[in-house]
Amino acid sequence: MKLSNRAALVTGAGRGIGRAIALALSAEGARVAITARTRSELDDVESTIRSLGGKAVSLEADLAQRAVPARLADRVREILGPVDILVNNAAIGGGARFRPVSDFDDDHWDKTLALNLTAPYLLTKAVLPFMLAQGWGRIITVASINSKRASYHGCAYAASKHGVLGFMRSLALEAAPFGVTANCICPGPVETAMLAKRIEYDARRLGRSQEDHIRQMTPMGGILVPEDIAPMAVYLASDAARAITGQAYNICGGLIMH
């Protein structure tokens, strides 16, 4: 049990990558707080963790609202104790709003940066003082390969994910002397509701069937599943990764090889 006696907070944990990470952290002994906007999805994850013998609490929250991250961190501290492991996973993609910059939706830009970049900043800020004081902490942010390359007709998503890397690296530099690490995981195409909308848009734009497009998305063929991402989160959260900070790991089926 690599994470016994650790308290973890995973955002966007109702489905997809966040759900897989929450289950994996719990399987290694962590007490897990999960948050998302959909109560039914949270209830399912919480009951699954409890049925496997883990300890979990689910808290419904909209992290795009500026006051919510600090309140969430306080609530988790009341229930599970101070957060040792923070996984910033909640994010918004392009949805039905894939557009060129000249015609991009300003409201969608604001919402994307609020959830994808500002919320991780505010949550990190809320949990960091305890981590620094105890001399141990793990901050893991699920970024994207679009933190390192462009997103066609998805400027807000790419900008937010590039921003997350800059924030993470600055944090890593500051926190390194105190035993607190900060790293990013950069998934490629993973089978999620967010990716489904991107596949539909790109396949139509390129004149392909969705099946053909999926087969061409990675050198390995096809796309990944959320469970492909979770082991890296467990490793980065563990004592074994104490010397790793300021890094951004691609898990992308070979899509990025440099």
C-alpha positions in Angstrom: 0.0 0.0 0.0 2.1 2.9 -1.3 -0.2 5.6 -0.1 -1.3 4.5 3.3 -2.2 7.3 5.7 -2.3 9.9 2.8 -5.3 12.0 2.0 -5.9 12.8 -1.7 -8.2 15.1 -3.5 -9.0 14.3 -7.1 -11.0 16.8 -9.2 -13.2 15.9 -12.2 -13.4 12.4 -10.6 -16.9 11.5 -11.7 -15.8 9.8 -14.9 -12.9 9.2 -17.3 -9.3 9.9 -16.2 -10.3 11.4 -12.8 -12.4 8.3 -11.9 -9.6 6.0 -12.9 -7.0 7.9 -10.8 -9.3 8.1 -7.8 -9.8 4.3 -7.8 -6.1 3.7 -8.3 -5.1 6.0 -5.4 -7.6 4.3 -3.1 -6.4 0.9 -4.1 -3.0 2.0 -2.7 -4.4 3.0 0.6 -5.2 6.7 0.2 -8.2 8.3 1.7 -9.8 9.9 -1.3 -12.0 13.0 -1.7 -13.6 13.2 -5.1 -15.3 16.2 -6.7 -17.2 16.9 -9.9 -20.4 18.6 -10.9 -22.6 15.6 -11.4 -23.9 14.0 -8.2 -24.9 10.7 -9.7 -21.4 10.1 -11.1 -19.8 10.9 -7.8 -22.1 8.6 -5.9 -21.1 5.8 -8.3 -17.4 6.3 -7.8 -17.7 6.7 -4.0 -19.7 3.5 -3.7 -17.2 1.6 -5.9 -14.3 2.7 -3.7 -16.2 1.8 -0.5 -17.2 -1.6 -2.0 -13.5 -2.3 -2.5 -12.7 -1.5 1.1 -11.4 2.1 0.5 -12.4 5.3 2.2 -13.9 8.0 0.1 -16.0 11.2 0.3 -17.7 12.9 -2.6 -18.2 16.6 -2.8 -20.2 18.2 -5.6 -18.6 21.4 -6.8 -18.2 23.8 -9.7 -14.5 24.7 -9.6 -15.0 27.4 -12.3 -16.5 29.6 -9.6 -13.7 31.5 -8.1 -14.6 31.1 -4.4 -15.2 27.3 -4.6 -11.7 25.8 -4.7 -10.7 27.3 -1.3 -14.0 26.2 0.2 -13.6 22.7 -1.2 -10.1 22.4 0.3 -11.4 23.5 3.7 -14.2 20.9 3.5 -11.9 18.1 2.6 -9.6 19.1 5.5 -12.6 18.9 7.9 -13.5 15.4 6.7 -10.3 13.6 5.8 -7.6 15.8 7.2 -5.1 18.1 5.3 -4.6 17.2 1.7 -1.3 15.3 1.0 -1.9 14.6 -2.6 -3.8 17.0 -5.0 -4.7 15.8 -8.5 -5.9 18.6 -10.6 -7.9 16.8 -13.3 -11.1 18.7 -13.9 -11.1 20.4 -17.3 -13.3 21.6 -20.1 -12.5 20.9 -23.8 -13.8 22.4 -27.0 -17.2 20.8 -26.9 -19.4 22.1 -29.7 -17.4 25.3 -29.9 -14.4 24.5 -32.1 -13.7 27.7 -34.0 -10.8 29.6 -35.5 -9.3 32.4 -33.3 -10.9 35.1 -35.5 -14.4 33.7 -34.6 -13.7 32.2 -31.2 -16.3 32.4 -28.5 -15.1 34.8 -25.8 -17.3 33.3 -23.1 -15.9 29.8 -23.8 -12.4 31.3 -23.6 -13.2 32.7 -20.1 -14.8 29.4 -18.9 -12.0 27.3 -20.2 -9.2 29.3 -18.5 -11.3 29.5 -15.3 -11.6 25.8 -14.9 -8.4 24.5 -16.6 -5.9 27.0 -15.3 -7.3 29.2 -12.5 -9.0 26.4 -10.6 -5.7 24.4 -10.3 -3.9 27.5 -9.2 -6.5 28.3 -6.5 -6.7 24.7 -5.2 -2.9 24.4 -5.1 -2.7 27.7 -3.2 -5.2 26.4 -0.7 -3.5 23.1 0.1 0.2 24.1 -0.3 0.8 25.7 3.1 0.2 22.4 4.9 2.4 20.4 2.5 5.3 22.9 2.9 4.9 22.8 6.7 5.0 19.0 6.9 7.8 18.7 4.4 5.8 16.3 2.1 3.3 16.9 -0.7 2.4 15.8 -4.2 0.7 18.1 -6.7 -0.2 16.3 -9.9 -2.0 18.1 -12.8 -3.5 16.3 -15.7 -2.5 18.5 -18.6 -2.5 17.3 -22.2 -0.3 16.8 -25.2 -1.9 20.1 -26.2 0.2 21.6 -23.5 3.1 21.1 -25.9 1.5 21.5 -29.3 -1.4 23.4 -31.0 -5.0 22.4 -31.0 -6.7 23.1 -34.3 -9.7 25.4 -33.7 -9.1 24.9 -30.0 -7.0 27.9 -28.9 -8.6 28.2 -25.4 -7.9 24.6 -24.5 -4.3 24.7 -25.8 -3.6 28.0 -24.1 -5.0 26.8 -20.8 -2.9 23.6 -20.9 0.3 25.5 -21.9 -0.4 27.7 -18.9 -0.7 24.8 -16.6 2.8 23.6 -17.5 4.2 27.1 -16.8 2.4 27.2 -13.4 3.5 23.7 -12.5 7.2 24.4 -13.3 7.2 27.6 -11.3 5.6 25.8 -8.4 8.1 22.9 -8.6 11.0 25.3 -8.4 9.6 27.0 -5.4 8.5 23.9 -3.5 11.5 21.6 -4.2 13.5 22.5 -1.1 10.5 21.6 1.1 9.8 18.0 -0.1 6.8 19.0 -2.2 6.8 17.9 -5.9 4.7 19.2 -8.7 4.4 17.4 -12.0 2.0 17.1 -15.0 0.7 14.1 -16.9 0.1 14.8 -20.5 -2.4 12.3 -22.0 -2.9 11.9 -25.7 -6.3 10.8 -27.0 -8.1 9.0 -24.3 -11.6 7.5 -24.5 -13.6 10.1 -22.7 -16.7 12.2 -23.4 -14.5 15.2 -24.1 -12.5 13.3 -26.8 -15.7 12.0 -28.4 -16.7 15.5 -29.4 -13.2 16.2 -30.8 -13.2 13.0 -32.8 -16.6 13.8 -34.3 -15.5 17.3 -35.3 -12.1 16.3 -36.8 -13.5 13.3 -38.7 -16.1 15.5 -40.3 -13.5 18.2 -41.0 -11.1 15.7 -42.7 -13.8 13.8 -44.6 -13.2 10.5 -42.7 -15.4 8.1 -40.9 -15.0 8.3 -37.1 -13.7 4.7 -37.1 -11.0 5.5 -39.7 -10.0 8.6 -37.8 -9.7 6.8 -34.5 -7.4 4.2 -36.1 -5.0 6.9 -37.2 -4.9 8.9 -34.0 -1.7 7.3 -32.5 1.2 5.2 -33.9 -0.1 2.3 -31.7 -3.4 2.5 -33.5 -6.6 3.6 -31.8 -6.9 5.6 -28.6 -6.1 5.1 -24.9 -8.4 4.3 -22.0 -8.4 6.2 -18.7 -6.8 3.2 -16.9 -3.7 3.8 -19.0 -3.2 7.1 -17.2 -3.8 6.2 -13.6 -0.5 4.2 -12.9 1.6 7.3 -13.6 -0.5 9.3 -11.1 0.0 6.6 -8.4 3.8 6.6 -9.0 4.1 10.4 -8.9 2.1 10.4 -5.7 4.3 7.9 -4.0 7.5 8.1 -2.0 9.4 6.4 -4.9 8.9 9.6 -6.9 10.4 12.0 -4.3 13.2 13.1 -6.7 10.8 13.9 -9.7 9.5 17.4 -9.9 8.8 19.9 -12.6 8.2 17.2 -15.2 5.5 16.7 -17.9 5.1 13.1 -18.9 3.4 12.1 -22.2 1.1 9.1 -22.1 0.0 9.2 -25.7 0.5 5.9 -27.6 3.6 7.3 -29.3 2.0 10.4 -30.7 4.7 12.6 -29.4 8.2 11.1 -29.5 10.5 14.0 -28.6 
